[in-house]
Amino acid sequence: MANPRKKHTSARQAKRRTHWKIRLNTLATCSHCKKRRPPHRICPHCGYYKGKPVVVIKVKEKKKKGQK
Ligand SMILES: [Zn+2]
């Protein structure tokens, strides 16, 4: 079986990993509420898609103080 001849140094490993980067999710602006939403998705804030209401967004009721 093919085997590596020499151990790769940590510098070589680090150079390879310089391209490992965290990328922010791309976001589009909702045409209805102007908030940021993922592209090609129903807006999670207002439930509109292509300027029309598609989904009714339920608003969570706030819990009373003292309850956890
Ligand atoms: Zn929206």
N, CA, C, O and the ligand as a Tripos MOL2 file, in Angstrom:
@<TRIPOS>MOLECULE
protein
  273   271    69     0     0
PROTEIN
NO_CHARGES

@<TRIPOS>ATOM
      1 N           0.8300   -1.1910    0.0000 N.3       1 MET1
      2 CA          0.0000    0.0000    0.0000 C.3       1 MET1
      3 C           0.8680    1.2460    0.0000 C.2       1 MET1
      4 O           1.9570    1.2530    0.5740 O.2       1 MET1
      5 N           0.3930    2.2800   -0.6330 N.am      2 ALA2
      6 CA          1.1390    3.5430   -0.6710 C.3       2 ALA2
      7 C           1.2340    4.1220    0.7290 C.2       2 ALA2
      8 O           0.2570    4.1740    1.4760 O.2       2 ALA2
      9 N           2.4220    4.5480    1.0510 N.am      3 ASN3
     10 CA          2.6610    5.0910    2.3780 C.3       3 ASN3
     11 C           3.3820    6.4280    2.2550 C.2       3 ASN3
     12 O           4.2210    6.5850    1.3680 O.2       3 ASN3
     13 N           3.0810    7.3910    3.1160 N.am      4 PRO4
     14 CA          3.8630    8.6190    3.0880 C.3       4 PRO4
     15 C           5.2890    8.3530    3.5480 C.2       4 PRO4
     16 O           5.5090    7.6390    4.5270 O.2       4 PRO4
     17 N           6.2750    8.9390    2.8270 N.am      5 ARG5
     18 CA          7.6640    8.6810    3.1690 C.3       5 ARG5
     19 C           8.0870    9.4180    4.4300 C.2       5 ARG5
     20 O           8.8020    8.8910    5.2830 O.2       5 ARG5
     21 N           7.6210   10.6500    4.5140 N.am      6 LYS6
     22 CA          8.0390   11.4570    5.6680 C.3       6 LYS6
     23 C           6.8220   12.0550    6.3350 C.2       6 LYS6
     24 O           5.7630   12.2150    5.7290 O.2       6 LYS6
     25 N           7.0010   12.3750    7.5790 N.am      7 LYS7
     26 CA          5.9450   13.0610    8.3140 C.3       7 LYS7
     27 C           5.8180   14.4820    7.7700 C.2       7 LYS7
     28 O           6.8250   15.1590    7.5650 O.2       7 LYS7
     29 N           4.5840   14.9400    7.5340 N.am      8 HIS8
     30 CA          4.3810   16.3320    7.1350 C.3       8 HIS8
     31 C           4.5410   17.2210    8.3590 C.2       8 HIS8
     32 O           4.0030   16.9340    9.4290 O.2       8 HIS8
     33 N           5.2800   18.2890    8.1850 N.am      9 THR9
     34 CA          5.5130   19.1720    9.3240 C.3       9 THR9
     35 C           4.2480   19.9310    9.6930 C.2       9 THR9
     36 O           3.3120   20.0400    8.9000 O.2       9 THR9
     37 N           4.2400   20.4470   10.9020 N.am     10 SER10
     38 CA          3.0760   21.2110   11.3550 C.3      10 SER10
     39 C           2.9280   22.4830   10.5400 C.2      10 SER10
     40 O           1.8150   22.9780   10.3590 O.2      10 SER10
     41 N           4.0700   23.0350   10.0310 N.am     11 ALA11
     42 CA          3.9840   24.2450    9.2030 C.3      11 ALA11
     43 C           3.2860   23.9250    7.8890 C.2      11 ALA11
     44 O           2.4770   24.7120    7.3960 O.2      11 ALA11
     45 N           3.6030   22.7710    7.3290 N.am     12 ARG12
     46 CA          2.9680   22.3600    6.0790 C.3      12 ARG12
     47 C           1.4650   22.1550    6.2860 C.2      12 ARG12
     48 O           0.6420   22.5420    5.4560 O.2      12 ARG12
     49 N           1.1440   21.5420    7.4080 N.am     13 GLN13
     50 CA         -0.2650   21.3230    7.7550 C.3      13 GLN13
     51 C          -0.9850   22.6690    7.9310 C.2      13 GLN13
     52 O          -2.1150   22.8460    7.4760 O.2      13 GLN13
     53 N          -0.3110   23.6040    8.5950 N.am     14 ALA14
     54 CA         -0.9200   24.9100    8.8350 C.3      14 ALA14
     55 C          -1.1300   25.6590    7.5310 C.2      14 ALA14
     56 O          -2.1380   26.3430    7.3540 O.2      14 ALA14
     57 N          -0.1510   25.5240    6.5960 N.am     15 LYS15
     58 CA         -0.2670   26.2050    5.2980 C.3      15 LYS15
     59 C          -1.4580   25.6520    4.5210 C.2      15 LYS15
     60 O          -2.1790   26.3940    3.8550 O.2      15 LYS15
     61 N          -1.6490   24.3540    4.6160 N.am     16 ARG16
     62 CA         -2.7850   23.7430    3.9210 C.3      16 ARG16
     63 C          -4.0950   24.2390    4.5290 C.2      16 ARG16
     64 O          -5.0730   24.4740    3.8200 O.2      16 ARG16
     65 N          -4.0960   24.3900    5.8340 N.am     17 ARG17
     66 CA         -5.3320   24.7490    6.5230 C.3      17 ARG17
     67 C          -5.6220   26.2460    6.5090 C.2      17 ARG17
     68 O          -6.6370   26.6780    7.0550 O.2      17 ARG17
     69 N          -4.7440   27.0520    5.8890 N.am     18 THR18
     70 CA         -5.0380   28.4820    5.8010 C.3      18 THR18
     71 C          -6.2950   28.7240    4.9860 C.2      18 THR18
     72 O          -6.9310   29.7690    5.1260 O.2      18 THR18
     73 N          -6.6640   27.7690    4.1320 N.am     19 HIS19
     74 CA         -7.8530   27.9470    3.2950 C.3      19 HIS19
     75 C          -9.1230   27.4870    3.9970 C.2      19 HIS19
     76 O         -10.2220   27.6500    3.4670 O.2      19 HIS19
     77 N          -8.9790   26.9180    5.1750 N.am     20 TRP20
     78 CA        -10.1710   26.5220    5.9300 C.3      20 TRP20
     79 C         -10.7020   27.7660    6.6170 C.2      20 TRP20
     80 O         -10.1180   28.2520    7.5850 O.2      20 TRP20
     81 N         -11.7990   28.2700    6.1150 N.am     21 LYS21
     82 CA        -12.3190   29.4940    6.6940 C.3      21 LYS21
     83 C         -13.8050   29.3490    6.9760 C.2      21 LYS21
     84 O         -14.5160   28.6050    6.3000 O.2      21 LYS21
     85 N         -14.2500   30.0660    7.9740 N.am     22 ILE22
     86 CA        -15.6800   30.1140    8.2690 C.3      22 ILE22
     87 C         -16.2800   31.2030    7.3860 C.2      22 ILE22
     88 O         -15.7700   32.3220    7.3300 O.2      22 ILE22
     89 N         -17.3610   30.8660    6.7010 N.am     23 ARG23
     90 CA        -18.0040   31.8220    5.8160 C.3      23 ARG23
     91 C         -19.3870   32.1490    6.3690 C.2      23 ARG23
     92 O         -20.1280   31.2630    6.7980 O.2      23 ARG23
     93 N         -19.7110   33.4060    6.3510 N.am     24 LEU24
     94 CA        -21.0370   33.8080    6.8130 C.3      24 LEU24
     95 C         -22.0900   33.3400    5.8130 C.2      24 LEU24
     96 O         -21.8410   33.3050    4.6080 O.2      24 LEU24
     97 N         -23.2560   32.9850    6.3180 N.am     25 ASN25
     98 CA        -24.3570   32.6060    5.4470 C.3      25 ASN25
     99 C         -24.7580   33.8010    4.5870 C.2      25 ASN25
    100 O         -24.8200   34.9330    5.0690 O.2      25 ASN25
    101 N         -25.0300   33.5370    3.3130 N.am     26 THR26
    102 CA        -25.4950   34.6240    2.4650 C.3      26 THR26
    103 C         -26.9430   34.9420    2.8240 C.2      26 THR26
    104 O         -27.7480   34.0430    3.0690 O.2      26 THR26
    105 N         -27.2560   36.2090    2.8510 N.am     27 LEU27
    106 CA        -28.6020   36.6400    3.2230 C.3      27 LEU27
    107 C         -29.1080   37.6550    2.2030 C.2      27 LEU27
    108 O         -28.3580   38.5100    1.7320 O.2      27 LEU27
    109 N         -30.3650   37.5460    1.8790 N.am     28 ALA28
    110 CA        -31.0190   38.5220    1.0140 C.3      28 ALA28
    111 C         -31.9330   39.3830    1.8720 C.2      28 ALA28
    112 O         -32.2000   39.0470    3.0260 O.2      28 ALA28
    113 N         -32.4050   40.4730    1.3260 N.am     29 THR29
    114 CA        -33.3080   41.3530    2.0590 C.3      29 THR29
    115 C         -34.7470   41.0490    1.6630 C.2      29 THR29
    116 O         -35.0610   40.9450    0.4780 O.2      29 THR29
    117 N         -35.6170   40.9060    2.6530 N.am     30 CYS30
    118 CA        -37.0230   40.6520    2.3850 C.3      30 CYS30
    119 C         -37.6530   41.8890    1.7450 C.2      30 CYS30
    120 O         -37.4550   43.0100    2.2130 O.2      30 CYS30
    121 N         -38.4120   41.6710    0.6750 N.am     31 SER31
    122 CA        -39.0190   42.8140   -0.0130 C.3      31 SER31
    123 C         -40.2240   43.3570    0.7510 C.2      31 SER31
    124 O         -40.6850   44.4660    0.4800 O.2      31 SER31
    125 N         -40.7330   42.5780    1.7070 N.am     32 HIS32
    126 CA        -41.9120   43.0040    2.4550 C.3      32 HIS32
    127 C         -41.5390   43.7170    3.7400 C.2      32 HIS32
    128 O         -41.9830   44.8400    3.9810 O.2      32 HIS32
    129 N         -40.7140   43.0650    4.5790 N.am     33 CYS33
    130 CA        -40.3950   43.6590    5.8860 C.3      33 CYS33
    131 C         -38.9800   44.2070    5.9460 C.2      33 CYS33
    132 O         -38.5830   44.7770    6.9630 O.2      33 CYS33
    133 N         -38.1940   44.0430    4.8510 N.am     34 LYS34
    134 CA        -36.8300   44.5850    4.7290 C.3      34 LYS34
    135 C         -35.8380   43.9800    5.7190 C.2      34 LYS34
    136 O         -34.7540   44.5210    5.9350 O.2      34 LYS34
    137 N         -36.2250   42.8430    6.3220 N.am     35 LYS35
    138 CA        -35.2700   42.1730    7.2100 C.3      35 LYS35
    139 C         -34.4570   41.1750    6.3970 C.2      35 LYS35
    140 O         -34.8060   40.8420    5.2640 O.2      35 LYS35
    141 N         -33.3630   40.7020    6.9970 N.am     36 ARG36
    142 CA        -32.4820   39.7670    6.3020 C.3      36 ARG36
    143 C         -33.0770   38.3620    6.3750 C.2      36 ARG36
    144 O         -33.5180   37.9110    7.4320 O.2      36 ARG36
    145 N         -33.0790   37.6870    5.2360 N.am     37 ARG37
    146 CA        -33.5950   36.3200    5.1770 C.3      37 ARG37
    147 C         -32.7320   35.5220    4.2150 C.2      37 ARG37
    148 O         -32.0740   36.1140    3.3610 O.2      37 ARG37
    149 N         -32.7110   34.1890    4.3230 N.am     38 PRO38
    150 CA        -31.9480   33.3890    3.3750 C.3      38 PRO38
    151 C         -32.5720   33.4930    1.9810 C.2      38 PRO38
    152 O         -33.7970   33.5450    1.8690 O.2      38 PRO38
    153 N         -31.7640   33.5260    0.9180 N.am     39 PRO39
    154 CA        -32.3120   33.6620   -0.4170 C.3      39 PRO39
    155 C         -33.1150   32.4310   -0.8340 C.2      39 PRO39
    156 O         -32.7870   31.3120   -0.4410 O.2      39 PRO39
    157 N         -34.1490   32.6350   -1.6180 N.am     40 HIS40
    158 CA        -35.0290   31.5740   -2.1290 C.3      40 HIS40
    159 C         -35.7580   30.8560   -0.9980 C.2      40 HIS40
    160 O         -36.0630   29.6670   -1.0980 O.2      40 HIS40
    161 N         -36.0320   31.5850    0.0690 N.am     41 ARG41
    162 CA        -36.7600   31.0090    1.1940 C.3      41 ARG41
    163 C         -37.8930   31.9600    1.5950 C.2      41 ARG41
    164 O         -37.8270   33.1670    1.3640 O.2      41 ARG41
    165 N         -38.9370   31.3760    2.2040 N.am     42 ILE42
    166 CA        -39.9800   32.2080    2.7870 C.3      42 ILE42
    167 C         -39.3670   33.0120    3.9190 C.2      42 ILE42
    168 O         -38.5650   32.4930    4.6960 O.2      42 ILE42
    169 N         -39.7440   34.2750    4.0100 N.am     43 CYS43
    170 CA        -39.1900   35.1320    5.0540 C.3      43 CYS43
    171 C         -39.5990   34.5920    6.4330 C.2      43 CYS43
    172 O         -40.7910   34.4290    6.6940 O.2      43 CYS43
    173 N         -38.6330   34.3130    7.3180 N.am     44 PRO44
    174 CA        -38.9900   33.7940    8.6430 C.3      44 PRO44
    175 C         -39.6100   34.8510    9.5550 C.2      44 PRO44
    176 O         -40.1590   34.5200   10.6060 O.2      44 PRO44
    177 N         -39.5230   36.1350    9.1520 N.am     45 HIS45
    178 CA        -40.0400   37.2020   10.0120 C.3      45 HIS45
    179 C         -41.5010   37.5280    9.6960 C.2      45 HIS45
    180 O         -42.3050   37.7280   10.6070 O.2      45 HIS45
    181 N         -41.8440   37.5820    8.4000 N.am     46 CYS46
    182 CA        -43.2120   37.9830    8.0410 C.3      46 CYS46
    183 C         -43.9570   36.8970    7.2700 C.2      46 CYS46
    184 O         -45.1660   37.0170    7.0750 O.2      46 CYS46
    185 N         -43.2740   35.8390    6.8260 N.am     47 GLY47
    186 CA        -43.9510   34.7490    6.1290 C.3      47 GLY47
    187 C         -44.2950   35.0520    4.6860 C.2      47 GLY47
    188 O         -45.1220   34.3620    4.0900 O.2      47 GLY47
    189 N         -43.6700   36.0800    4.1110 N.am     48 TYR48
    190 CA        -43.9390   36.4290    2.7200 C.3      48 TYR48
    191 C         -42.9130   35.7690    1.7980 C.2      48 TYR48
    192 O         -41.7670   35.5390    2.1830 O.2      48 TYR48
    193 N         -43.3470   35.4720    0.5840 N.am     49 TYR49
    194 CA        -42.4180   35.0300   -0.4490 C.3      49 TYR49
    195 C         -42.8660   35.6150   -1.7670 C.2      49 TYR49
    196 O         -44.0350   35.4850   -2.1310 O.2      49 TYR49
    197 N         -41.9770   36.2510   -2.4840 N.am     50 LYS50
    198 CA        -42.2490   36.9460   -3.7490 C.3      50 LYS50
    199 C         -43.3890   37.9560   -3.5830 C.2      50 LYS50
    200 O         -44.2330   38.1020   -4.4670 O.2      50 LYS50
    201 N         -43.4040   38.6510   -2.4400 N.am     51 GLY51
    202 CA        -44.3910   39.7090   -2.2260 C.3      51 GLY51
    203 C         -45.7720   39.2290   -1.8470 C.2      51 GLY51
    204 O         -46.6990   40.0320   -1.7450 O.2      51 GLY51
    205 N         -45.9290   37.9170   -1.6320 N.am     52 LYS52
    206 CA        -47.2400   37.4060   -1.2520 C.3      52 LYS52
    207 C         -47.1480   36.6720    0.0790 C.2      52 LYS52
    208 O         -46.1370   36.0270    0.3570 O.2      52 LYS52
    209 N         -48.2020   36.7610    0.9190 N.am     53 PRO53
    210 CA        -48.1720   35.9990    2.1820 C.3      53 PRO53
    211 C         -48.3380   34.5160    1.9010 C.2      53 PRO53
    212 O         -49.2710   34.1090    1.2090 O.2      53 PRO53
    213 N         -47.4460   33.7210    2.4290 N.am     54 VAL54
    214 CA        -47.4550   32.2800    2.1900 C.3      54 VAL54
    215 C         -47.7360   31.5360    3.4850 C.2      54 VAL54
    216 O         -48.5260   30.5920    3.5120 O.2      54 VAL54
    217 N         -47.0800   31.9700    4.5610 N.am     55 VAL55
    218 CA        -47.1780   31.2750    5.8400 C.3      55 VAL55
    219 C         -47.5400   32.2980    6.9020 C.2      55 VAL55
    220 O         -47.0560   33.4290    6.8880 O.2      55 VAL55
    221 N         -48.3990   31.8830    7.8220 N.am     56 VAL56
    222 CA        -48.7010   32.7540    8.9630 C.3      56 VAL56
    223 C         -47.6900   32.4370   10.0600 C.2      56 VAL56
    224 O         -47.5800   31.2960   10.5100 O.2      56 VAL56
    225 N         -46.9540   33.4620   10.4810 N.am     57 ILE57
    226 CA        -45.9220   33.2760   11.4970 C.3      57 ILE57
    227 C         -46.5650   33.3780   12.8700 C.2      57 ILE57
    228 O         -47.1950   34.3810   13.2060 O.2      57 ILE57
    229 N         -46.3940   32.3230   13.6550 N.am     58 LYS58
    230 CA        -46.9000   32.3620   15.0260 C.3      58 LYS58
    231 C         -45.8950   33.0860   15.9050 C.2      58 LYS58
    232 O         -44.6850   32.9090   15.7620 O.2      58 LYS58
    233 N         -46.4060   33.8980   16.8090 N.am     59 VAL59
    234 CA        -45.5400   34.6020   17.7460 C.3      59 VAL59
    235 C         -45.6240   33.8980   19.0840 C.2      59 VAL59
    236 O         -46.7060   33.6800   19.6270 O.2      59 VAL59
    237 N         -44.4470   33.5440   19.6080 N.am     60 LYS60
    238 CA        -44.4140   32.8460   20.8890 C.3      60 LYS60
    239 C         -44.8540   33.7780   22.0070 C.2      60 LYS60
    240 O         -44.4770   34.9490   22.0500 O.2      60 LYS60
    241 N         -45.6720   33.2220   22.9230 N.am     61 GLU61
    242 CA        -46.0670   34.0040   24.0830 C.3      61 GLU61
    243 C         -44.9360   34.0200   25.0880 C.2      61 GLU61
    244 O         -44.2800   33.0100   25.3440 O.2      61 GLU61
    245 N         -44.7310   35.1960   25.6480 N.am     62 LYS62
    246 CA        -43.6640   35.3170   26.6360 C.3      62 LYS62
    247 C         -44.0780   34.6310   27.9340 C.2      62 LYS62
    248 O         -45.2240   34.7230   28.3750 O.2      62 LYS62
    249 N         -43.1010   33.9370   28.5340 N.am     63 LYS63
    250 CA        -43.3930   33.2610   29.8010 C.3      63 LYS63
    251 C         -43.4870   34.2700   30.9240 C.2      63 LYS63
    252 O         -42.8160   35.3020   30.9200 O.2      63 LYS63
    253 N         -44.3440   33.9470   31.8940 N.am     64 LYS64
    254 CA        -44.4970   34.8300   33.0410 C.3      64 LYS64
    255 C         -43.2310   34.7780   33.8900 C.2      64 LYS64
    256 O         -42.5060   33.7830   33.9050 O.2      64 LYS64
    257 N         -42.9920   35.8720   34.5870 N.am     65 LYS65
    258 CA        -41.8080   35.9330   35.4450 C.3      65 LYS65
    259 C         -41.9340   34.9250   36.5770 C.2      65 LYS65
    260 O         -43.0210   34.7200   37.1160 O.2      65 LYS65
    261 N         -40.8380   34.3070   36.9290 N.am     66 GLY66
    262 CA        -40.8240   33.3120   37.9990 C.3      66 GLY66
    263 C         -40.9380   31.9010   37.4710 C.2      66 GLY66
    264 O         -40.4550   30.9620   38.1050 O.2      66 GLY66
    265 N         -41.5690   31.7330   36.3180 N.am     67 GLN67
    266 CA        -41.6700   30.3900   35.7310 C.3      67 GLN67
    267 C         -40.4430   30.1330   34.8750 C.2      67 GLN67
    268 O         -39.9680   30.9950   34.1360 O.2      67 GLN67
    269 N         -39.9560   28.9160   35.0060 N.am     68 LYS68
    270 CA        -38.8200   28.5570   34.1570 C.3      68 LYS68
    271 C         -38.9800   27.1430   33.6270 C.2      68 LYS68
    272 O         -38.1200   26.6600   32.8900 O.2      68 LYS68
    273 ZN        -40.1730   39.5700    5.5860 Zn       69 ZN69
@<TRIPOS>BOND
     1     1     2 1
     2     2     3 1
     3     3     4 2
     4     3     5 am
     5     5     6 1
     6     6     7 1
     7     7     8 2
     8     7     9 am
     9     9    10 1
    10    10    11 1
    11    11    12 2
    12    11    13 am
    13    13    14 1
    14    14    15 1
    15    15    16 2
    16    15    17 am
    17    17    18 1
    18    18    19 1
    19    19    20 2
    20    19    21 am
    21    21    22 1
    22    22    23 1
    23    23    24 2
    24    23    25 am
    25    25    26 1
    26    26    27 1
    27    27    28 2
    28    27    29 am
    29    29    30 1
    30    30    31 1
    31    31    32 2
    32    31    33 am
    33    33    34 1
    34    34    35 1
    35    35    36 2
    36    35    37 am
    37    37    38 1
    38    38    39 1
    39    39    40 2
    40    39    41 am
    41    41    42 1
    42    42    43 1
    43    43    44 2
    44    43    45 am
    45    45    46 1
    46    46    47 1
    47    47    48 2
    48    47    49 am
    49    49    50 1
    50    50    51 1
    51    51    52 2
    52    51    53 am
    53    53    54 1
    54    54    55 1
    55    55    56 2
    56    55    57 am
    57    57    58 1
    58    58    59 1
    59    59    60 2
    60    59    61 am
    61    61    62 1
    62    62    63 1
    63    63    64 2
    64    63    65 am
    65    65    66 1
    66    66    67 1
    67    67    68 2
    68    67    69 am
    69    69    70 1
    70    70    71 1
    71    71    72 2
    72    71    73 am
    73    73    74 1
    74    74    75 1
    75    75    76 2
    76    75    77 am
    77    77    78 1
    78    78    79 1
    79    79    80 2
    80    79    81 am
    81    81    82 1
    82    82    83 1
    83    83    84 2
    84    83    85 am
    85    85    86 1
    86    86    87 1
    87    87    88 2
    88    87    89 am
    89    89    90 1
    90    90    91 1
    91    91    92 2
    92    91    93 am
    93    93    94 1
    94    94    95 1
    95    95    96 2
    96    95    97 am
    97    97    98 1
    98    98    99 1
    99    99   100 2
   100    99   101 am
   101   101   102 1
   102   102   103 1
   103   103   104 2
   104   103   105 am
   105   105   106 1
   106   106   107 1
   107   107   108 2
   108   107   109 am
   109   109   110 1
   110   110   111 1
   111   111   112 2
   112   111   113 am
   113   113   114 1
   114   114   115 1
   115   115   116 2
   116   115   117 am
   117   117   118 1
   118   118   119 1
   119   119   120 2
   120   119   121 am
   121   121   122 1
   122   122   123 1
   123   123   124 2
   124   123   125 am
   125   125   126 1
   126   126   127 1
   127   127   128 2
   128   127   129 am
   129   129   130 1
   130   130   131 1
   131   131   132 2
   132   131   133 am
   133   133   134 1
   134   134   135 1
   135   135   136 2
   136   135   137 am
   137   137   138 1
   138   138   139 1
   139   139   140 2
   140   139   141 am
   141   141   142 1
   142   142   143 1
   143   143   144 2
   144   143   145 am
   145   145   146 1
   146   146   147 1
   147   147   148 2
   148   147   149 am
   149   149   150 1
   150   150   151 1
   151   151   152 2
   152   151   153 am
   153   153   154 1
   154   154   155 1
   155   155   156 2
   156   155   157 am
   157   157   158 1
   158   158   159 1
   159   159   160 2
   160   159   161 am
   161   161   162 1
   162   162   163 1
   163   163   164 2
   164   163   165 am
   165   165   166 1
   166   166   167 1
   167   167   168 2
   168   167   169 am
   169   169   170 1
   170   170   171 1
   171   171   172 2
   172   171   173 am
   173   173   174 1
   174   174   175 1
   175   175   176 2
   176   175   177 am
   177   177   178 1
   178   178   179 1
   179   179   180 2
   180   179   181 am
   181   181   182 1
   182   182   183 1
   183   183   184 2
   184   183   185 am
   185   185   186 1
   186   186   187 1
   187   187   188 2
   188   187   189 am
   189   189   190 1
   190   190   191 1
   191   191   192 2
   192   191   193 am
   193   193   194 1
   194   194   195 1
   195   195   196 2
   196   195   197 am
   197   197   198 1
   198   198   199 1
   199   199   200 2
   200   199   201 am
   201   201   202 1
   202   202   203 1
   203   203   204 2
   204   203   205 am
   205   205   206 1
   206   206   207 1
   207   207   208 2
   208   207   209 am
   209   209   210 1
   210   210   211 1
   211   211   212 2
   212   211   213 am
   213   213   214 1
   214   214   215 1
   215   215   216 2
   216   215   217 am
   217   217   218 1
   218   218   219 1
   219   219   220 2
   220   219   221 am
   221   221   222 1
   222   222   223 1
   223   223   224 2
   224   223   225 am
   225   225   226 1
   226   226   227 1
   227   227   228 2
   228   227   229 am
   229   229   230 1
   230   230   231 1
   231   231   232 2
   232   231   233 am
   233   233   234 1
   234   234   235 1
   235   235   236 2
   236   235   237 am
   237   237   238 1
   238   238   239 1
   239   239   240 2
   240   239   241 am
   241   241   242 1
   242   242   243 1
   243   243   244 2
   244   243   245 am
   245   245   246 1
   246   246   247 1
   247   247   248 2
   248   247   249 am
   249   249   250 1
   250   250   251 1
   251   251   252 2
   252   251   253 am
   253   253   254 1
   254   254   255 1
   255   255   256 2
   256   255   257 am
   257   257   258 1
   258   258   259 1
   259   259   260 2
   260   259   261 am
   261   261   262 1
   262   262   263 1
   263   263   264 2
   264   263   265 am
   265   265   266 1
   266   266   267 1
   267   267   268 2
   268   267   269 am
   269   269   270 1
   270   270   271 1
   271   271   272 2
@<TRIPOS>SUBSTRUCTURE
     1 MET1         2 RESIDUE 1 A MET
     2 ALA2         6 RESIDUE 1 A ALA
     3 ASN3        10 RESIDUE 1 A ASN
     4 PRO4        14 RESIDUE 1 A PRO
     5 ARG5        18 RESIDUE 1 A ARG
     6 LYS6        22 RESIDUE 1 A LYS
     7 LYS7        26 RESIDUE 1 A LYS
     8 HIS8        30 RESIDUE 1 A HIS
     9 THR9        34 RESIDUE 1 A THR
    10 SER10       38 RESIDUE 1 A SER
    11 ALA11       42 RESIDUE 1 A ALA
    12 ARG12       46 RESIDUE 1 A ARG
    13 GLN13       50 RESIDUE 1 A GLN
    14 ALA14       54 RESIDUE 1 A ALA
    15 LYS15       58 RESIDUE 1 A LYS
    16 ARG16       62 RESIDUE 1 A ARG
    17 ARG17       66 RESIDUE 1 A ARG
    18 THR18       70 RESIDUE 1 A THR
    19 HIS19       74 RESIDUE 1 A HIS
    20 TRP20       78 RESIDUE 1 A TRP
    21 LYS21       82 RESIDUE 1 A LYS
    22 ILE22       86 RESIDUE 1 A ILE
    23 ARG23       90 RESIDUE 1 A ARG
    24 LEU24       94 RESIDUE 1 A LEU
    25 ASN25       98 RESIDUE 1 A ASN
    26 THR26      102 RESIDUE 1 A THR
    27 LEU27      106 RESIDUE 1 A LEU
    28 ALA28      110 RESIDUE 1 A ALA
    29 THR29      114 RESIDUE 1 A THR
    30 CYS30      118 RESIDUE 1 A CYS
    31 SER31      122 RESIDUE 1 A SER
    32 HIS32      126 RESIDUE 1 A HIS
    33 CYS33      130 RESIDUE 1 A CYS
    34 LYS34      134 RESIDUE 1 A LYS
    35 LYS35      138 RESIDUE 1 A LYS
    36 ARG36      142 RESIDUE 1 A ARG
    37 ARG37      146 RESIDUE 1 A ARG
    38 PRO38      150 RESIDUE 1 A PRO
    39 PRO39      154 RESIDUE 1 A PRO
    40 HIS40      158 RESIDUE 1 A HIS
    41 ARG41      162 RESIDUE 1 A ARG
    42 ILE42      166 RESIDUE 1 A ILE
    43 CYS43      170 RESIDUE 1 A CYS
    44 PRO44      174 RESIDUE 1 A PRO
    45 HIS45      178 RESIDUE 1 A HIS
    46 CYS46      182 RESIDUE 1 A CYS
    47 GLY47      186 RESIDUE 1 A GLY
    48 TYR48      190 RESIDUE 1 A TYR
    49 TYR49      194 RESIDUE 1 A TYR
    50 LYS50      198 RESIDUE 1 A LYS
    51 GLY51      202 RESIDUE 1 A GLY
    52 LYS52      206 RESIDUE 1 A LYS
    53 PRO53      210 RESIDUE 1 A PRO
    54 VAL54      214 RESIDUE 1 A VAL
    55 VAL55      218 RESIDUE 1 A VAL
    56 VAL56      222 RESIDUE 1 A VAL
    57 ILE57      226 RESIDUE 1 A ILE
    58 LYS58      230 RESIDUE 1 A LYS
    59 VAL59      234 RESIDUE 1 A VAL
    60 LYS60      238 RESIDUE 1 A LYS
    61 GLU61      242 RESIDUE 1 A GLU
    62 LYS62      246 RESIDUE 1 A LYS
    63 LYS63      250 RESIDUE 1 A LYS
    64 LYS64      254 RESIDUE 1 A LYS
    65 LYS65      258 RESIDUE 1 A LYS
    66 GLY66      262 RESIDUE 1 A GLY
    67 GLN67      266 RESIDUE 1 A GLN
    68 LYS68      270 RESIDUE 1 A LYS
    69 ZN69       273 GROUP 0 **** ****
